[in-house]
Amino acid sequence: MSKRVLMVLTNTSEIDAEHPTGLWLSEFAEPYVEFKKHGYDVTVVSPKGGGIPLDPNSLDDNENPAEWKEAEAELQNTEKLSSVVFENFDGIFLPGGHGTMFDLPNEPQLQDALAHFAENDKVIGAVCHGPAGFVDVQLKDGSYLVKGKKMTGFTNEEEKETGLDPLMPFMLQAKLEEQGAHFVAKGNWAEHVLTDGKFITGQNPQSSQKAAEAFVKVL
């Protein structure tokens, strides 16, 4: 049986009227290609389903790699998160983009999914702002999902450097630390991935590929 991976993406298309946002394309495309390369069955979902907005800053003028074509096609029409049966998957992966800061925290279906994966010792991965989906997720015993986890994600310093920190609902690193995560930050935009058991996180867009490789290794 090939492994089955659930990838959960944001539907949020703007921070405010002046700041369009969405998914950071490479943080989805690189892991998607890596998972498919290993023969995994990948299901792409979002809270509302349908098309996925892309952060304009994640699109450069150069042609995207040809191998991203299949990944990009998946973004035209995603399944609704509520339509999938979590038990059928071996791992869950959350790519980032500032959009995730607005619709992944406190998304009930995602909280249920992450608690299921954690409590059934399945693989959980995320990169950059993807760990926003971990915020406020509680396990059966009432503890936070990230409590005691050695992890990383988009750092306070990186957020300040983007200049978008005043527009965020919270600072990701600070919030995860508040909920008990052992957050490890490297220098801004440094490639940095951490594996803690079956919990894999990457710091920023530069870490997407290595985070996907670490996820595959654990899976």
Secondary structure per residue as TSV (DSSP state, phi and psi in degrees):
chain	resnum	aa	ss	phi	psi
A	1	M	-	360.0	132.5
A	2	S	-	-77.7	149.6
A	3	K	-	-67.4	147.9
A	4	R	E	-115.4	127.3
A	5	V	E	-119.9	134.9
A	6	L	E	-102.4	124.0
A	7	M	E	-110.9	125.5
A	8	V	E	-110.8	122.3
A	9	L	-	-115.6	162.1
A	10	T	-	-82.0	151.6
A	11	N	-	-106.1	-2.2
A	12	T	-	-76.0	126.0
A	13	S	-	-104.4	-10.8
A	14	E	E	-151.2	147.4
A	15	I	E	-81.3	-48.5
A	16	D	E	-153.3	-175.8
A	17	A	T	-57.6	-29.7
A	18	E	T	-89.4	-13.0
A	19	H	E	-126.7	89.3
A	20	P	E	-66.7	149.2
A	21	T	-	-147.5	-161.8
A	22	G	-	150.4	-148.1
A	23	L	B	-79.8	142.2
A	24	W	-	-87.0	111.8
A	25	L	H	-53.7	-48.3
A	26	S	H	-64.3	-28.0
A	27	E	H	-71.1	-19.1
A	28	F	H	-96.1	-47.9
A	29	A	H	-64.7	-44.3
A	30	E	H	-62.8	-50.2
A	31	P	H	-63.1	-40.4
A	32	Y	H	-57.3	-48.4
A	33	V	H	-61.9	-42.1
A	34	E	H	-62.5	-43.8
A	35	F	H	-65.3	-42.6
A	36	K	H	-66.0	-35.9
A	37	K	H	-59.0	-30.7
A	38	H	T	-92.4	10.0
A	39	G	T	79.6	14.0
A	40	Y	-	-73.0	150.5
A	41	D	E	-91.3	112.5
A	42	V	E	-107.7	127.2
A	43	T	E	-111.9	126.9
A	44	V	E	-106.9	122.0
A	45	V	E	-131.0	168.1
A	46	S	E	-150.5	162.3
A	47	P	S	-55.1	-41.7
A	48	K	S	-100.3	-9.2
A	49	G	-	73.6	-175.9
A	50	G	B	80.9	-159.9
A	51	G	-	-71.9	151.3
A	52	I	-	-109.6	124.8
A	53	P	-	-72.2	143.7
A	54	L	B	-107.8	138.8
A	55	D	-	-65.0	120.9
A	56	P	G	-56.1	-30.1
A	57	N	G	-69.5	-14.7
A	58	S	G	-91.6	-0.1
A	59	L	-	-108.1	116.7
A	60	D	-	-101.2	173.1
A	61	D	S	-75.0	-17.0
A	62	N	S	-73.2	158.6
A	63	E	-	-66.9	133.8
A	64	N	-	-67.8	154.5
A	65	P	-	-54.7	141.0
A	66	A	G	-57.8	-32.2
A	67	E	G	-69.1	-10.2
A	68	W	G	-82.5	-10.6
A	69	K	H	-52.5	-46.8
A	70	E	H	-64.3	-41.1
A	71	A	H	-61.7	-45.1
A	72	E	H	-64.2	-35.2
A	73	A	H	-63.7	-33.2
A	74	E	H	-63.2	-23.6
A	75	L	T	-79.6	-10.3
A	76	Q	T	-69.4	-34.7
A	77	N	S	-155.7	88.5
A	78	T	B	-83.4	157.6
A	79	E	E	-77.1	159.3
A	80	K	E	-78.4	136.9
A	81	L	G	-53.2	-38.2
A	82	S	G	-68.4	-12.5
A	83	S	G	-89.0	-6.5
A	84	V	S	-101.4	153.2
A	85	V	-	-99.4	110.1
A	86	F	G	-56.8	-35.3
A	87	E	G	-58.6	-22.8
A	88	N	G	-79.8	-3.8
A	89	F	-	-112.5	150.5
A	90	D	S	-95.2	-22.5
A	91	G	E	-155.7	158.5
A	92	I	E	-130.5	139.9
A	93	F	E	-136.2	131.9
A	94	L	E	-116.3	102.7
A	95	P	-	-71.6	166.4
A	96	G	-	-104.7	-143.1
A	97	G	-	110.0	143.6
A	98	H	T	-60.1	-22.8
A	99	G	T	-55.0	-34.7
A	100	T	H	-61.9	-24.8
A	101	M	H	-67.7	-18.7
A	102	F	H	-102.8	-34.6
A	103	D	H	-115.3	-12.0
A	104	L	S	-85.0	-35.7
A	105	P	T	-65.5	141.9
A	106	N	T	60.3	26.2
A	107	E	-	-89.7	108.8
A	108	P	H	-54.9	-43.5
A	109	Q	H	-63.8	-38.0
A	110	L	H	-69.8	-39.3
A	111	Q	H	-61.4	-42.2
A	112	D	H	-63.4	-42.9
A	113	A	H	-62.0	-49.4
A	114	L	H	-64.1	-39.1
A	115	A	H	-62.9	-40.7
A	116	H	H	-61.1	-47.4
A	117	F	H	-63.7	-41.1
A	118	A	H	-66.5	-44.3
A	119	E	H	-76.0	-17.5
A	120	N	T	-106.6	18.6
A	121	D	T	53.8	42.9
A	122	K	-	-100.5	167.7
A	123	V	E	-81.8	132.6
A	124	I	E	-122.5	128.4
A	125	G	E	-135.5	155.0
A	126	A	E	-161.7	156.8
A	127	V	E	-137.9	143.9
A	128	C	T	61.5	-112.6
A	129	H	T	-86.8	-3.7
A	130	G	G	-52.8	-39.0
A	131	P	G	-62.1	-5.5
A	132	A	G	-56.2	-30.3
A	133	G	G	-66.0	-18.2
A	134	F	G	-81.5	-17.4
A	135	V	T	-61.0	130.2
A	136	D	T	68.4	7.2
A	137	V	-	-74.6	125.1
A	138	Q	B	-115.7	144.7
A	139	L	-	-89.3	175.3
A	140	K	T	-54.9	-33.9
A	141	D	T	-83.0	4.7
A	142	G	S	89.5	-9.2
A	143	S	-	-77.4	154.7
A	144	Y	B	-73.9	144.4
A	145	L	T	-50.6	-42.1
A	146	V	T	-87.4	-4.4
A	147	K	T	-57.4	123.4
A	148	G	T	79.1	-2.2
A	149	K	-	-82.7	133.6
A	150	K	E	-83.0	117.9
A	151	M	E	-153.1	173.4
A	152	T	-	-141.3	-176.2
A	153	G	-	168.6	-171.5
A	154	F	S	-64.1	126.1
A	155	T	-	-86.7	163.9
A	156	N	H	-56.4	-43.1
A	157	E	H	-66.8	-39.9
A	158	E	H	-64.3	-40.5
A	159	E	H	-62.6	-42.2
A	160	K	H	-62.6	-38.2
A	161	E	H	-65.7	-30.7
A	162	T	H	-71.4	-20.6
A	163	G	T	79.3	2.9
A	164	L	-	-95.2	-1.9
A	165	D	G	-54.5	-37.4
A	166	P	G	-68.0	-17.7
A	167	L	G	-94.0	-6.0
A	168	M	S	-81.9	147.1
A	169	P	S	-67.1	-23.7
A	170	F	S	-165.1	166.6
A	171	M	-	-91.9	124.8
A	172	L	H	-59.4	-51.8
A	173	Q	H	-57.8	-47.9
A	174	A	H	-60.5	-42.5
A	175	K	H	-66.2	-42.9
A	176	L	H	-66.2	-39.0
A	177	E	H	-64.3	-40.2
A	178	E	H	-58.0	-32.7
A	179	Q	T	-94.3	15.3
A	180	G	T	98.2	6.4
A	181	A	-	-72.3	143.0
A	182	H	E	-88.8	85.3
A	183	F	E	-81.8	126.8
A	184	V	-	-114.3	117.4
A	185	A	-	-107.2	134.9
A	186	K	-	-102.0	-178.1
A	187	G	S	-58.0	157.8
A	188	N	T	-54.7	129.8
A	189	W	T	66.9	16.1
A	190	A	-	-78.2	142.5
A	191	E	-	-69.8	123.6
A	192	H	-	-154.5	121.6
A	193	V	E	-132.4	138.9
A	194	L	E	-124.3	138.8
A	195	T	E	-118.3	122.8
A	196	D	E	-124.8	95.8
A	197	G	T	64.2	-116.4
A	198	K	T	-106.0	26.0
A	199	F	E	-119.1	113.7
A	200	I	E	-121.6	128.4
A	201	T	E	-136.3	146.0
A	202	G	E	-119.7	148.2
A	203	Q	-	-76.1	-36.8
A	204	N	S	-159.7	-178.5
A	205	P	G	-57.0	-31.6
A	206	Q	G	-65.5	-14.8
A	207	S	G	-102.4	1.1
A	208	S	H	-60.1	-48.9
A	209	Q	H	-62.6	-46.9
A	210	K	H	-67.8	-33.9
A	211	A	H	-64.7	-41.2
A	212	A	H	-64.1	-41.8
A	213	E	H	-64.7	-40.0
A	214	A	H	-66.3	-38.5
A	215	F	H	-61.6	-45.7
A	216	V	H	-61.3	-42.4
A	217	K	H	-60.5	-43.5
A	218	V	H	-71.8	-38.4
A	219	L	-	-68.4	360.0
